[in-house]
Amino acid sequence: MTRTAKSKAGSTPTPIIPAIPQADVLGRLAALKTTATPELKQQWRDLFGKEPPPYNRRFLESRLGYRIQELAYGGLKPETLARLEKLGEQFDGGKVAVRRIRGDDRPITGTRLIREFQGVEHTVTVLQDGYEYQGRPYQSLSAIARAITGTRWNGWVFFGLKNKRGSA
């Protein structure tokens, strides 16, 4: 259970996060894989002092693993955090909303996308600056989907990289 420190009258109590002995780190990290999800959520409450986010188990394991190490060995130095913040501001002009948008969501260069359409298997290779289909370069997956089907398609949807509602 997370303890809380006394704070000024009328304010929310500040949780006291327990220190983790360095000798316990490896055991705790290994145990994350076999720990039940409700217990992972309790560990989140104990180690972060707040409710866990509604993300999947893999996310919880990953963040808890980092947090365990952070509490045992220490987090990033203030100078490092300041430098990262400064780099982020150079990238996005200080606009937090821009930071949340992934810069490039294309598949990794060299990835092969395979789609069966009307009984024929079609293979597309992701290039550094576009795509290759049947030995020809294309700038977009939509152009390839149109070449295959003869009709307009969202290439990301056609190749199963994004569902029809727009989420990845």
Backbone as ProteinMPNN parsed JSONL, in Angstrom:
{"seq_chain_A": "MTRTAKSKAGSTPTPIIPAIPQADVLGRLAALKTTATPELKQQWRDLFGKEPPPYNRRFLESRLGYRIQELAYGGLKPETLARLEKLGEQFDGGKVAVRRIRGDDRPITGTRLIREFQGVEHTVTVLQDGYEYQGRPYQSLSAIARAITGTRWNGWVFFGLKNKRGSA", "coords_chain_A": {"N_chain_A": [[0.84, -1.173, 0.0], [0.482, 2.242, -0.74], [1.984, 4.82, 1.0], [1.243, 8.093, 2.313], [2.477, 11.414, 2.374], [2.25, 14.101, 4.711], [0.731, 17.103, 3.752], [0.241, 20.575, 2.823], [-2.61, 22.228, 4.243], [-5.733, 21.434, 2.831], [-4.733, 20.589, 0.397], [-3.967, 17.907, -1.908], [-2.786, 14.84, -0.566], [0.66, 13.906, -0.846], [1.968, 11.069, -2.376], [4.181, 8.677, -0.885], [6.769, 7.205, -2.365], [8.151, 4.03, -2.345], [11.634, 3.223, -1.853], [13.664, 1.07, -3.822], [15.624, -1.668, -3.132], [18.779, -2.281, -4.669], [19.551, -4.935, -4.917], [17.173, -6.286, -5.223], [16.214, -5.798, -7.74], [16.591, -7.412, -10.188], [15.101, -9.763, -9.603], [12.54, -8.686, -9.255], [12.071, -7.612, -11.782], [12.077, -9.925, -13.379], [9.846, -11.207, -12.33], [7.722, -9.721, -13.282], [6.72, -10.717, -15.72], [5.194, -12.947, -15.043], [3.368, -12.109, -13.234], [0.05, -11.492, -12.198], [-2.355, -9.45, -13.916], [-4.056, -7.711, -12.289], [-2.397, -7.464, -10.047], [-0.173, -6.244, -11.197], [-1.281, -3.782, -11.73], [-1.676, -2.908, -9.129], [0.964, -2.724, -8.288], [1.684, -0.614, -9.915], [0.21, 1.474, -8.768], [1.517, 1.542, -6.295], [4.166, 2.173, -7.028], [4.064, 4.433, -8.672], [2.262, 6.059, -7.471], [-0.285, 6.711, -8.318], [-3.301, 6.04, -10.226], [-3.251, 3.301, -12.549], [-2.774, 3.609, -16.13], [-5.223, 2.99, -18.767], [-4.025, 0.977, -20.443], [-2.558, -1.77, -22.325], [-1.338, -4.935, -21.013], [1.344, -5.404, -21.706], [2.392, -2.812, -21.972], [2.15, -1.943, -19.311], [3.947, -3.731, -18.028], [6.366, -2.96, -19.233], [6.69, -0.205, -18.491], [6.609, -0.456, -15.714], [8.892, -1.99, -15.32], [10.877, -0.168, -16.068], [10.411, 1.776, -14.129], [10.984, 0.419, -11.722], [13.745, 0.045, -11.983], [14.494, 2.715, -12.108], [13.812, 3.645, -9.545], [15.558, 2.143, -8.047], [18.173, 2.62, -9.043], [18.229, 5.27, -9.655], [16.966, 8.053, -11.537], [17.001, 9.835, -14.679], [19.522, 12.357, -14.959], [19.075, 15.767, -13.873], [20.23, 17.563, -15.71], [20.242, 16.084, -18.055], [17.503, 15.693, -18.479], [16.764, 18.383, -18.891], [18.176, 18.908, -21.227], [16.957, 17.112, -23.029], [14.384, 18.191, -23.038], [14.912, 20.685, -24.186], [15.801, 19.884, -26.738], [13.434, 18.74, -27.643], [11.83, 21.02, -27.816], [13.134, 22.383, -29.859], [12.489, 20.727, -31.929], [9.653, 20.777, -32.079], [8.826, 23.36, -31.593], [7.978, 23.926, -29.025], [5.372, 23.109, -28.767], [3.261, 21.018, -27.261], [1.269, 19.307, -28.242], [2.172, 18.662, -30.793], [4.292, 17.016, -30.218], [3.105, 14.645, -29.557], [2.369, 13.506, -31.907], [3.315, 11.12, -34.144], [6.224, 11.21, -36.081], [6.936, 9.773, -38.464], [5.21, 7.269, -39.765], [5.56, 5.264, -41.509], [6.206, 1.911, -42.683], [9.23, 0.116, -41.855], [12.113, 0.508, -43.895], [12.659, -1.908, -46.386], [10.784, -3.682, -45.52], [8.388, -6.137, -46.436], [5.287, -6.063, -47.855], [2.474, -8.035, -48.085], [-0.319, -8.938, -49.956], [-3.255, -10.617, -50.689], [-5.301, -10.598, -53.471], [-8.187, -11.207, -55.174], [-7.433, -13.89, -55.524], [-4.781, -13.686, -56.253], [-1.464, -13.225, -55.195], [0.074, -10.324, -54.053], [3.069, -8.517, -53.771], [4.739, -5.976, -52.079], [7.533, -3.908, -51.67], [8.97, -1.933, -49.18], [10.638, 1.042, -49.704], [13.378, 3.391, -49.194], [12.49, 5.899, -50.039], [9.891, 5.521, -50.943], [7.902, 3.025, -52.532], [8.099, -0.29, -53.932], [6.687, -2.13, -56.524], [6.161, -4.905, -58.459], [8.639, -4.457, -59.701], [8.575, -1.759, -60.28], [8.859, 1.656, -59.218], [6.882, 3.359, -56.753], [5.19, 6.155, -55.312], [3.263, 6.044, -53.376], [1.214, 3.875, -51.324], [-1.419, 3.851, -51.989], [-1.447, 4.337, -54.737], [-0.393, 1.954, -55.646], [-2.345, 0.16, -54.748], [-4.415, 1.002, -56.372], [-3.391, 0.322, -58.868], [-3.467, -2.43, -58.637], [-6.199, -3.05, -58.132], [-7.718, -1.45, -59.824], [-9.414, 0.471, -58.958], [-10.07, 3.287, -56.766], [-8.393, 3.242, -53.695], [-7.62, 3.445, -50.217], [-4.364, 3.081, -49.562], [-3.129, 2.26, -47.185], [-5.204, 1.035, -45.83], [-5.896, -0.965, -47.681], [-3.614, -2.629, -47.634], [-3.733, -3.486, -45.058], [-2.586, -2.011, -43.0], [-3.869, -0.108, -41.632], [-7.048, 0.298, -40.14], [-10.41, 0.67, -41.516], [-11.654, 2.74, -40.155], [-9.706, 4.526, -39.532], [-7.881, 4.297, -37.429], [-4.675, 3.17, -36.306]], "CA_chain_A": [[0.0, 0.0, 0.0], [1.238, 3.476, -0.837], [1.808, 5.754, 2.102], [1.209, 9.474, 1.864], [3.118, 12.396, 3.241], [1.371, 15.206, 5.065], [0.979, 18.291, 2.947], [-0.457, 21.777, 3.279], [-4.051, 22.06, 4.436], [-6.583, 21.599, 1.661], [-4.152, 20.041, -0.819], [-3.962, 16.453, -2.004], [-1.575, 14.267, 0.021], [1.67, 13.439, -1.776], [2.318, 9.682, -2.055], [5.582, 8.355, -0.632], [7.129, 6.073, -3.214], [9.214, 3.281, -1.66], [12.898, 2.967, -2.542], [13.828, -0.35, -4.125], [17.027, -2.08, -2.996], [19.353, -2.739, -5.932], [19.604, -6.403, -4.913], [15.843, -6.815, -5.56], [15.802, -5.382, -9.08], [16.481, -8.51, -11.155], [13.975, -10.614, -9.232], [11.28, -7.977, -9.517], [11.897, -7.51, -13.232], [11.713, -11.258, -13.872], [8.504, -11.541, -11.842], [6.689, -8.969, -14.01], [6.139, -11.538, -16.796], [4.258, -13.95, -14.53], [2.465, -11.478, -12.275], [-1.309, -11.264, -12.699], [-2.609, -8.054, -14.279], [-4.489, -6.886, -11.152], [-1.232, -7.185, -9.201], [0.63, -5.244, -11.908], [-1.941, -2.489, -11.51], [-1.395, -2.515, -7.747], [2.36, -2.271, -8.279], [1.68, 0.718, -10.53], [-0.248, 2.408, -7.726], [2.566, 1.632, -5.281], [5.407, 2.75, -7.536], [3.829, 5.726, -9.307], [1.422, 6.869, -6.598], [-1.52, 7.101, -9.003], [-3.985, 4.938, -10.891], [-2.612, 2.905, -13.806], [-3.515, 3.991, -17.339], [-5.991, 1.869, -19.325], [-3.303, 0.382, -21.549], [-2.432, -3.228, -22.249], [-0.413, -5.538, -20.059], [2.723, -5.211, -22.17], [2.77, -1.449, -21.608], [2.334, -1.904, -17.855], [5.194, -4.431, -17.715], [7.48, -2.148, -19.703], [6.833, 0.991, -17.652], [6.955, -0.891, -14.351], [10.294, -2.397, -15.369], [11.682, 1.056, -16.052], [10.223, 2.454, -12.83], [11.723, -0.351, -10.711], [15.158, 0.399, -12.146], [14.63, 4.131, -11.785], [13.775, 3.8, -8.09], [16.721, 1.479, -7.455], [19.445, 3.176, -9.5], [18.102, 6.701, -9.905], [16.46, 8.386, -12.867], [17.867, 10.678, -15.489], [20.034, 13.551, -14.293], [18.346, 16.98, -14.257], [20.829, 18.149, -16.918], [19.791, 15.277, -19.187], [16.093, 16.04, -18.703], [16.72, 19.724, -19.468], [18.663, 18.8, -22.61], [15.896, 16.475, -23.808], [13.301, 19.179, -23.177], [15.379, 21.688, -25.141], [15.767, 19.248, -28.055], [12.023, 18.62, -28.014], [11.338, 22.347, -28.206], [13.695, 22.679, -31.178], [11.773, 19.897, -32.887], [8.229, 21.092, -32.216], [8.523, 24.747, -31.25], [7.373, 24.006, -27.697], [3.956, 22.719, -28.831], [3.143, 19.662, -26.72], [0.408, 18.5, -29.113], [2.979, 18.181, -31.909], [5.133, 15.928, -29.718], [2.319, 13.422, -29.458], [2.155, 12.993, -33.254], [4.485, 10.384, -34.617], [6.762, 11.862, -37.264], [6.935, 8.941, -39.648], [4.596, 5.997, -39.408], [5.782, 4.289, -42.584], [6.93, 0.696, -42.289], [10.682, 0.194, -41.965], [12.669, 0.206, -45.213], [12.945, -3.334, -46.57], [9.609, -4.475, -45.16], [7.602, -6.632, -47.566], [3.846, -6.105, -47.601], [1.88, -9.053, -48.951], [-1.782, -8.866, -49.953], [-3.899, -11.443, -51.699], [-6.481, -9.938, -54.035], [-8.812, -12.03, -56.213], [-6.679, -15.115, -55.701], [-3.391, -13.419, -56.656], [-0.675, -12.629, -54.121], [0.812, -9.139, -54.478], [4.114, -8.183, -52.812], [5.27, -4.618, -52.178], [8.705, -3.691, -50.827], [9.095, -0.548, -48.717], [11.935, 1.635, -50.015], [13.709, 4.582, -48.402], [11.714, 7.063, -50.478], [8.657, 5.115, -51.59], [7.58, 1.602, -52.526], [8.336, -0.98, -55.197], [5.718, -3.172, -56.821], [6.443, -5.505, -59.763], [9.832, -3.844, -60.277], [8.383, -0.327, -60.562], [8.75, 2.487, -58.013], [5.644, 4.099, -56.513], [5.312, 7.1, -54.208], [2.274, 5.777, -52.322], [0.542, 2.581, -51.318], [-2.705, 4.027, -52.674], [-1.2, 4.168, -56.178], [-0.215, 0.515, -55.872], [-3.665, -0.457, -54.578], [-5.19, 1.334, -57.571], [-2.848, -0.497, -59.961], [-3.9, -3.816, -58.415], [-7.66, -3.211, -58.158], [-8.369, -0.657, -60.863], [-10.283, 1.453, -58.311], [-9.411, 4.063, -55.708], [-8.317, 2.614, -52.378], [-6.627, 3.939, -49.278], [-3.338, 2.049, -49.594], [-2.888, 1.749, -45.832], [-6.31, 0.123, -45.534], [-5.796, -2.098, -48.597], [-2.548, -3.53, -47.188], [-3.967, -3.893, -43.677], [-1.772, -1.251, -42.05], [-4.779, 0.76, -40.884], [-8.415, -0.142, -40.41], [-11.209, 1.624, -42.28], [-12.06, 3.878, -39.324], [-8.613, 5.474, -39.451], [-6.903, 4.07, -36.369], [-3.612, 2.261, -36.716]], "C_chain_A": [[0.885, 1.236, 0.0], [0.937, 4.365, 0.352], [1.751, 7.156, 1.539], [1.879, 10.367, 2.877], [2.112, 13.487, 3.55], [1.741, 16.405, 4.218], [0.165, 19.444, 3.497], [-1.954, 21.515, 3.348], [-4.796, 22.318, 3.139], [-5.988, 21.03, 0.38], [-4.169, 18.513, -0.762], [-2.677, 15.904, -1.384], [-0.626, 13.747, -1.061], [2.06, 12.011, -1.413], [3.822, 9.541, -1.803], [5.881, 7.087, -1.419], [8.289, 5.336, -2.552], [10.474, 3.165, -2.514], [12.998, 1.464, -2.764], [15.305, -0.695, -3.984], [17.553, -2.633, -4.322], [19.394, -4.261, -6.03], [18.273, -7.026, -5.334], [15.444, -6.593, -7.019], [15.608, -6.563, -10.03], [15.306, -9.433, -10.859], [12.639, -9.968, -9.543], [11.018, -7.844, -11.004], [11.451, -8.851, -13.819], [10.28, -11.614, -13.494], [7.403, -10.822, -12.616], [5.983, -9.821, -15.06], [5.069, -12.506, -16.297], [3.261, -13.375, -13.52], [1.105, -11.23, -12.92], [-1.535, -9.764, -12.934], [-3.119, -7.218, -13.11], [-3.33, -6.53, -10.212], [-0.295, -6.18, -9.868], [0.042, -3.848, -11.694], [-1.718, -1.996, -10.081], [0.052, -2.026, -7.613], [2.461, -0.878, -8.869], [1.281, 1.764, -9.488], [0.847, 2.636, -6.686], [3.787, 2.403, -5.776], [5.255, 4.114, -8.199], [2.964, 6.648, -8.444], [0.164, 7.39, -7.262], [-2.103, 5.88, -9.697], [-3.276, 4.583, -12.199], [-3.438, 3.357, -15.007], [-4.233, 2.77, -17.922], [-5.321, 1.229, -20.536], [-3.139, -1.114, -21.335], [-1.34, -3.674, -21.277], [1.046, -5.288, -20.435], [3.238, -3.818, -21.814], [3.046, -1.358, -20.108], [3.655, -2.558, -17.459], [6.407, -3.562, -18.057], [7.735, -0.95, -18.787], [7.177, 0.623, -16.214], [8.42, -1.322, -14.288], [11.217, -1.188, -15.313], [11.617, 1.714, -14.678], [10.985, 1.739, -11.712], [13.204, 0.011, -10.776], [15.424, 1.853, -11.77], [14.675, 4.35, -10.274], [14.984, 3.164, -7.417], [18.028, 2.2, -7.795], [19.414, 4.689, -9.707], [17.647, 6.949, -11.333], [17.475, 9.194, -13.648], [18.306, 11.897, -14.69], [19.225, 14.763, -14.745], [18.904, 17.623, -15.524], [20.361, 17.401, -18.164], [18.336, 15.591, -19.513], [15.96, 17.41, -19.358], [17.152, 19.691, -20.929], [17.607, 18.166, -23.507], [14.734, 17.432, -24.055], [13.669, 20.217, -24.222], [15.354, 21.131, -26.566], [14.33, 19.102, -28.558], [11.45, 19.942, -28.482], [11.891, 22.762, -29.557], [12.918, 21.931, -32.255], [10.358, 20.4, -33.142], [7.851, 22.514, -31.843], [7.845, 24.904, -29.904], [5.903, 23.617, -27.66], [3.818, 21.257, -28.421], [2.304, 18.77, -27.63], [1.194, 17.92, -30.284], [3.844, 17.002, -31.465], [4.395, 14.607, -29.698], [2.07, 12.781, -30.828], [3.439, 12.328, -33.722], [4.935, 10.972, -35.943], [6.649, 11.03, -38.529], [6.382, 7.574, -39.277], [4.7, 4.969, -40.536], [6.461, 3.047, -42.04], [8.433, 0.884, -42.532], [11.121, -0.201, -43.37], [13.057, -1.272, -45.286], [11.777, -4.235, -46.211], [8.878, -4.9, -46.431], [6.147, -6.727, -47.133], [3.235, -7.08, -48.595], [0.369, -8.989, -48.806], [-2.305, -9.77, -51.05], [-5.157, -10.709, -52.156], [-6.951, -10.758, -55.223], [-7.946, -13.24, -56.567], [-5.229, -14.93, -56.125], [-2.673, -12.733, -55.505], [0.171, -11.488, -54.686], [1.801, -8.761, -53.377], [4.665, -6.796, -53.112], [6.454, -4.519, -51.225], [8.782, -2.214, -50.47], [10.515, -0.082, -48.994], [12.176, 2.845, -49.127], [12.792, 5.752, -48.747], [10.436, 6.689, -51.214], [8.444, 3.619, -51.469], [7.917, 1.014, -53.891], [7.309, -2.089, -55.344], [5.967, -3.624, -58.252], [7.594, -4.795, -60.473], [9.723, -2.362, -60.574], [8.292, 0.449, -59.257], [7.405, 3.21, -57.962], [5.87, 5.027, -55.322], [4.343, 6.784, -53.07], [1.7, 4.372, -52.452], [-0.805, 2.673, -52.028], [-2.55, 3.85, -54.18], [-1.043, 2.69, -56.52], [-1.556, -0.204, -55.758], [-4.538, -0.191, -55.8], [-4.713, 0.512, -58.768], [-3.326, -1.945, -59.852], [-5.393, -3.974, -58.665], [-8.357, -2.492, -59.302], [-9.325, 0.377, -60.287], [-9.495, 2.191, -57.228], [-9.508, 3.333, -54.37], [-7.386, 3.443, -51.514], [-5.603, 2.814, -49.184], [-3.061, 1.429, -48.236], [-3.974, 0.751, -45.443], [-6.184, -1.135, -46.392], [-4.751, -3.111, -48.121], [-2.638, -3.886, -45.71], [-3.114, -3.175, -42.649], [-2.623, -0.323, -41.196], [-6.192, 0.279, -41.186], [-9.205, 0.974, -41.085], [-11.648, 2.834, -41.474], [-10.923, 4.872, -39.105], [-7.628, 5.254, -38.324], [-5.895, 3.042, -36.821], [-3.732, 0.92, -36.057]], "O_chain_A": [[1.919, 1.267, 0.667], [-0.223, 4.629, 0.67], [2.167, 7.386, 0.404], [1.851, 10.109, 4.081], [1.223, 13.767, 2.746], [2.919, 16.686, 3.994], [-0.518, 19.309, 4.512], [-2.491, 20.69, 2.609], [-4.528, 23.293, 2.437], [-6.676, 20.989, -0.64], [-4.363, 17.917, 0.297], [-1.595, 16.433, -1.638], [-1.072, 13.21, -2.075], [2.443, 11.751, -0.273], [4.631, 10.215, -2.441], [5.307, 6.03, -1.159], [9.305, 5.951, -2.23], [10.401, 3.028, -3.735], [12.471, 0.679, -1.976], [16.149, -0.085, -4.641], [16.849, -3.368, -5.015], [19.283, -4.811, -7.126], [18.246, -8.181, -5.761], [14.443, -7.144, -7.479], [14.537, -6.69, -10.624], [14.591, -9.839, -11.775], [11.718, -10.622, -10.034], [9.874, -7.95, -11.446], [10.551, -8.898, -14.657], [9.578, -12.26, -14.273], [6.258, -11.273, -12.607], [4.78, -9.669, -15.273], [4.145, -12.848, -17.035], [2.404, -14.099, -13.014], [1.032, -10.803, -14.072], [-0.971, -8.924, -12.233], [-2.653, -6.091, -12.942], [-3.288, -5.434, -9.654], [0.312, -5.354, -9.186], [0.767, -2.872, -11.503], [-1.587, -0.793, -9.854], [0.327, -1.047, -6.92], [3.233, -0.049, -8.386], [1.931, 2.8, -9.347], [1.081, 3.763, -6.25], [4.373, 3.192, -5.034], [6.222, 4.872, -8.278], [2.934, 7.86, -8.655], [-0.399, 8.394, -6.827], [-1.478, 4.821, -9.747], [-2.757, 5.467, -12.881], [-4.659, 3.475, -14.914], [-3.88, 1.635, -17.598], [-5.978, 0.967, -21.543], [-3.528, -1.655, -20.3], [-0.538, -2.873, -20.798], [1.877, -4.996, -19.574], [4.388, -3.664, -21.402], [4.044, -0.774, -19.685], [4.401, -2.009, -16.649], [7.347, -3.448, -17.271], [8.866, -0.716, -18.362], [7.957, 1.322, -15.566], [9.107, -1.044, -13.305], [12.218, -1.191, -14.596], [12.631, 2.152, -14.136], [11.569, 2.393, -10.848], [13.838, 0.254, -9.749], [16.458, 2.174, -11.183], [15.476, 5.143, -9.781], [15.394, 3.596, -6.339], [18.888, 2.37, -6.93], [20.456, 5.314, -9.909], [17.913, 6.148, -12.228], [18.66, 9.227, -13.313], [17.562, 12.406, -13.852], [18.738, 14.792, -15.875], [18.147, 18.169, -16.326], [20.112, 18.011, -19.204], [17.973, 15.739, -20.68], [15.151, 17.593, -20.267], [16.561, 20.367, -21.77], [17.385, 18.63, -24.626], [14.173, 17.474, -25.15], [12.839, 20.591, -25.051], [14.936, 21.822, -27.495], [14.046, 19.31, -29.738], [10.672, 19.984, -29.435], [11.198, 23.425, -30.329], [12.715, 22.443, -33.356], [9.911, 20.445, -34.288], [6.665, 22.84, -31.784], [7.197, 25.922, -29.66], [5.25, 23.777, -26.629], [4.22, 20.361, -29.163], [2.607, 17.585, -27.772], [0.914, 16.805, -30.724], [4.099, 16.09, -32.251], [5.017, 13.551, -29.814], [1.612, 11.641, -30.903], [4.514, 12.927, -33.69], [4.115, 11.207, -36.831], [6.289, 11.564, -39.578], [7.025, 6.813, -38.554], [4.022, 3.942, -40.523], [7.2, 3.112, -41.058], [8.837, 1.726, -43.334], [10.571, -1.128, -43.964], [13.692, -1.811, -44.38], [11.773, -5.418, -46.553], [8.763, -4.127, -47.381], [5.825, -7.399, -46.153], [3.452, -6.967, -49.802], [-0.164, -8.986, -47.696], [-1.86, -9.702, -52.195], [-5.966, -10.262, -51.343], [-6.196, -10.979, -56.169], [-7.753, -13.57, -57.737], [-4.519, -15.913, -56.336], [-3.191, -11.788, -54.91], [0.891, -11.662, -55.669], [1.437, -8.689, -52.204], [5.012, -6.483, -54.251], [6.381, -4.998, -50.094], [8.675, -1.349, -51.339], [11.481, -0.721, -48.577], [11.284, 3.274, -48.395], [12.368, 6.501, -47.868], [9.947, 7.469, -52.031], [8.76, 3.014, -50.445], [8.008, 1.737, -54.883], [7.084, -2.879, -54.428], [5.981, -2.798, -59.165], [7.543, -4.558, -61.68], [10.677, -1.761, -61.069], [7.711, -0.04, -58.288], [6.862, 3.617, -58.989], [6.655, 4.714, -54.427], [4.563, 7.2, -51.932], [1.7, 3.769, -53.525], [-1.278, 1.691, -52.602], [-3.424, 3.276, -54.83], [-1.507, 2.235, -57.566], [-1.87, -1.073, -56.572], [-5.31, -1.055, -56.217], [-5.52, 0.06, -59.581], [-3.561, -2.604, -60.865], [-5.815, -4.919, -59.332], [-9.456, -2.874, -59.705], [-9.983, 1.092, -61.042], [-8.407, 1.774, -56.833], [-10.578, 2.87, -53.976], [-6.461, 4.075, -52.024], [-5.942, 1.706, -48.768], [-2.792, 0.232, -48.131], [-3.692, -0.26, -44.8], [-6.348, -2.247, -45.89], [-4.98, -4.319, -48.196], [-1.73, -4.513, -45.164], [-2.935, -3.674, -41.539], [-2.17, 0.185, -40.171], [-6.509, -0.096, -42.314], [-8.717, 2.097, -41.208], [-11.986, 3.864, -42.057], [-11.146, 5.948, -38.552], [-6.62, 5.957, -38.256], [-6.206, 2.154, -37.615], [-2.908, 0.037, -36.3]]}, "name": "protein", "num_of_chains": 1, "seq": "MTRTAKSKAGSTPTPIIPAIPQADVLGRLAALKTTATPELKQQWRDLFGKEPPPYNRRFLESRLGYRIQELAYGGLKPETLARLEKLGEQFDGGKVAVRRIRGDDRPITGTRLIREFQGVEHTVTVLQDGYEYQGRPYQSLSAIARAITGTRWNGWVFFGLKNKRGSA"}
